[in-house]
Amino acid sequence: MGREFIELFEEWAEDYDNSVVGEDPQYAEVFANYDVILDAVVDHSVGRVLEFGVGTGNLSKKLLQAGHSVIGIEPSKEMRNIAKRKIPGLTILDGDFLIYPAPTGKIETITSTYAFHHLTDDEKAIAIKQFAELLPLNGKVVFGDTMFKTEADKRMQIKEAVEKGHHDLAEDLNREYYPTLDTMKNAFEKHGFDVSFKQMNDFVWVLTANKK
């Protein structure tokens, strides 16, 4: 899972929380309504939560405040360290979407924000199959991430980023594996989930998948 991006995570760790509040103009639109996005993920979560890509712990904190038990998975040591400083009681383990310590006890919701795009489409399919095997009937996957209605929409956003001089964002959109809604819908439905999407800003959608 996106382990090729670990160096970027390590470098970004100290500045990540500044980025999500809009201090980096290139990513301001990507992180627009950031707290609303996190709250939407929390609102759709139930029971005991397994969170992938914890980062600096922003979603974890909200999940805990809402009364959920949380097990966090994060591949970046620097991100884990920051999350542990912010939330000393958080259980956070080294791992990624594909390789992680097996959780003990029942997991009812799998969450993630701004992370699933680090996987290729083939890796996403493998991860979703594992989610289906891990979750009980009526278990949920709730993700907030950059997705596009079509590949044409993605190309348009890259073009607009270049025109605005947002070359880091354009490079990011070209380099990583941002999916279309149909790709995500088909992958989840193949493994027995009902899927819905809600658009949160020009880039980010909240995906909710319920295991049938």
Phi and psi in degrees as a GROMACS rama.xvg file:
@    title "Ramachandran Plot"
@    xaxis  label "Phi"
@    yaxis  label "Psi"
@TYPE xy
49.4842  21.9801  GLY-2
-63.6002  -18.4689  ARG-3
-67.1913  -12.2959  GLU-4
-100.624  6.13097  PHE-5
-56.9278  -43.0143  ILE-6
-60.4044  -37.3904  GLU-7
-63.9057  -41.0181  LEU-8
-62.9625  -43.7796  PHE-9
-61.8306  -41.5281  GLU-10
-70.7501  -32.783  GLU-11
-83.5525  -17.2945  TRP-12
-51.6103  -51.0665  ALA-13
-66.9714  -28.2343  GLU-14
-100.871  -1.49949  ASP-15
-58.8529  -46.7423  TYR-16
-65.8623  -25.917  ASP-17
-71.2559  -37.3957  ASN-18
-63.6752  -41.0955  SER-19
-72.3279  -15.7202  VAL-20
-98.1713  9.9597  VAL-21
94.329  10.8871  GLY-22
-73.5317  -20.5007  GLU-23
-97.5046  106.776  ASP-24
-60.4652  -27.4368  PRO-25
-65.3621  -30.1921  GLN-26
-110.192  9.39945  TYR-27
-59.2517  -41.4291  ALA-28
-72.4493  -31.9246  GLU-29
-65.0524  -37.852  VAL-30
-99.6079  12.0509  PHE-31
-59.4063  138.259  ALA-32
63.4197  32.8847  ASN-33
-54.8602  -51.0181  TYR-34
-64.6972  -35.4144  ASP-35
-64.1909  -38.905  VAL-36
-63.2849  -47.9063  ILE-37
-61.5158  -42.9378  LEU-38
-61.9392  -37.0835  ASP-39
-64.6854  -40.2715  ALA-40
-63.468  -44.0178  VAL-41
-61.9997  -44.2149  VAL-42
-61.0567  -30.2462  ASP-43
-91.6839  -3.6851  HIS-44
-86.9608  147.801  SER-45
-133.06  148.24  VAL-46
60.8007  -143.468  GLY-47
-83.0258  132.859  ARG-48
-115.022  136.39  VAL-49
-107.914  116.479  LEU-50
-109.271  125.335  GLU-51
-98.5893  143.036  PHE-52
67.1167  52.1534  GLY-53
-58.4952  -31.7019  VAL-54
60.2838  -129.026  GLY-55
-91.1081  8.22177  THR-56
92.6429  13.8079  GLY-57
-66.0839  -44.9345  ASN-58
-69.6259  -40.9213  LEU-59
-54.6756  -44.3077  SER-60
-60.8566  -43.6695  LYS-61
-67.387  -38.6472  LYS-62
-62.6387  -43.6558  LEU-63
-64.6232  -41.442  LEU-64
-63.2921  -28.6504  GLN-65
-83.1663  0.441973  ALA-66
96.1079  7.94393  GLY-67
-84.3028  146.934  HIS-68
-84.2563  132.677  SER-69
-127.44  131.485  VAL-70
-111.263  121.823  ILE-71
-102.461  143.374  GLY-72
-123.409  126.999  ILE-73
-150.963  126.038  GLU-74
-80.3579  -19.6438  PRO-75
-89.8514  122.431  SER-76
-62.4004  -41.7898  LYS-77
-64.3115  -42.1554  GLU-78
-63.3832  -43.5617  MET-79
-58.9305  -42.7052  ARG-80
-62.083  -41.9416  ASN-81
-66.4331  -44.0108  ILE-82
-61.1109  -40.5668  ALA-83
-66.3379  -36.1765  LYS-84
-66.6472  -39.9099  ARG-85
-73.8164  -35.4301  LYS-86
-133.198  80.7327  ILE-87
-55.6459  -29.9105  PRO-88
-87.9548  1.3494  GLY-89
-74.4443  131.623  LEU-90
-81.8002  113.355  THR-91
-134.746  125.788  ILE-92
-117.698  153.446  LEU-93
-75.4402  123.202  ASP-94
173.331  -179.563  GLY-95
-141.372  -170.929  ASP-96
-63.2795  -24.3657  PHE-97
-106.007  -32.6735  LEU-98
-128.49  114.859  ILE-99
-159.345  157.465  TYR-100
-62.23  134.808  PRO-101
-64.1179  125.28  ALA-102
-69.944  143.928  PRO-103
-91.9594  140.51  THR-104
85.2955  175.529  GLY-105
-76.7013  132.739  LYS-106
-108.58  125.515  ILE-107
-104.664  -24.0039  GLU-108
-139.536  139.122  THR-109
-112.624  124.968  ILE-110
-123.641  160.971  THR-111
-169.586  147.601  SER-112
-133.639  135.893  THR-113
55.5684  41.4825  TYR-114
-141.411  -32.5049  ALA-115
-64.4356  -21.302  PHE-116
-70.2597  -7.50208  HIS-117
-75.1597  -11.8634  HIS-118
-94.6947  144.361  LEU-119
-66.0522  166.838  THR-120
-61.303  -37.2058  ASP-121
-65.3419  -40.6437  ASP-122
-67.6868  -37.7382  GLU-123
-58.1228  -43.3584  LYS-124
-61.6713  -40.7977  ALA-125
-64.0904  -44.8927  ILE-126
-61.4823  -42.8403  ALA-127
-64.7805  -38.5619  ILE-128
-59.6205  -41.758  LYS-129
-66.74  -37.2319  GLN-130
-59.3254  -44.7475  PHE-131
-61.8031  -35.8579  ALA-132
-73.9234  -28.7025  GLU-133
-84.1653  -36.6928  LEU-134
-83.2579  148.349  LEU-135
-79.7605  174.125  PRO-136
-55.5551  134.343  LEU-137
73.4082  6.71496  ASN-138
-66.7479  162.478  GLY-139
-131.729  148.417  LYS-140
-116.16  126.91  VAL-141
-130.947  110.886  VAL-142
-120.823  140.368  PHE-143
-115.233  120.602  GLY-144
-162.066  163.877  ASP-145
-70.1729  124.903  THR-146
-144.107  164.512  MET-147
-131.738  146.139  PHE-148
-60.6825  -42.5637  LYS-149
-143.718  166.363  THR-150
-63.6723  -32.026  GLU-151
-63.3149  -39.4465  ALA-152
-63.1784  -39.4712  ASP-153
-63.0032  -46.2046  LYS-154
-61.2245  -36.0903  ARG-155
-65.3998  -42.3837  MET-156
-65.4604  -37.1006  GLN-157
-64.7237  -43.7936  ILE-158
-60.3416  -44.9078  LYS-159
-65.4511  -37.5618  GLU-160
-62.1836  -43.5405  ALA-161
-63.023  -43.6164  VAL-162
-63.9042  -30.6864  GLU-163
-83.5341  -3.92308  LYS-164
78.9214  16.5567  GLY-165
-90.4386  69.7693  HIS-166
-72.3039  -30.9452  HIS-167
-63.9804  -43.0997  ASP-168
-64.4336  -43.9723  LEU-169
-60.6642  -42.095  ALA-170
-63.7955  -41.8345  GLU-171
-59.5537  -47.8251  ASP-172
-64.1649  -30.889  LEU-173
-78.7488  -32.9556  ASN-174
-82.7158  -40.2025  ARG-175
-92.9128  -174.147  GLU-176
-115.322  60.366  TYR-177
-71.5656  124.045  TYR-178
-89.3375  166.15  PRO-179
-87.2608  161.733  THR-180
-61.6546  -39.2706  LEU-181
-63.4253  -39.1949  ASP-182
-59.5135  -45.5831  THR-183
-67.9828  -44.2829  MET-184
-60.0863  -47.4753  LYS-185
-64.1483  -40.4461  ASN-186
-65.5605  -42.1306  ALA-187
-71.7121  -41.5863  PHE-188
-63.5652  -33.8197  GLU-189
-57.9401  -29.836  LYS-190
-108.051  25.0626  HIS-191
85.9021  27.6182  GLY-192
-109.396  145.222  PHE-193
-89.1329  135.024  ASP-194
-125.52  139.722  VAL-195
-138.199  157.327  SER-196
-130.495  146.624  PHE-197
-135.087  124.907  LYS-198
-78.3694  132.742  GLN-199
-110.487  -27.159  MET-200
-159  -167.265  ASN-201
-66.7398  -15.6609  ASP-202
-117.511  -38.7768  PHE-203
-101.278  137.371  VAL-204
-122.229  149.584  TRP-205
-99.3592  121.77  VAL-206
-100.851  130.165  LEU-207
-121.976  121.239  THR-208
-121.428  122.615  ALA-209
-106.544  126.418  ASN-210
-75.6206  122.792  LYS-211
